[in-house]
Amino acid sequence: MSPHWIYDQGVLLESTVDNGDGTGTKTTYNADGTVASVEVLDDLPVSADSPDPLYQLVQAIVDASTFDDVKAAARAILGEAQ
């Protein structure tokens, strides 16, 4: 579930993020650091362990558009009634 980076002589070439649910993204970079491509991954292995709730909450905050989105995600992640 953690990000993975590939560097060559101090230059970031590729980063892969595994969301822990079988999906993720692989981003490749040009030599100047700009994004060359983003590939959506949907065939990653799913961990038998459930994702860390704190990680899920932080990700929900990053992905949220509104504070109501954050509250709804927190309720869902923490198991509280909506």
Buried (B, 14 or more C-beta within 10 A) or exposed (E): BEEEEEEEEEEBBBBBBBBBEEBBBBBBBEEEEEEEEEEEBEEBEEEEEEBEEEBBBEBBEEEBEEEEEBBBBBEEBEEEEE
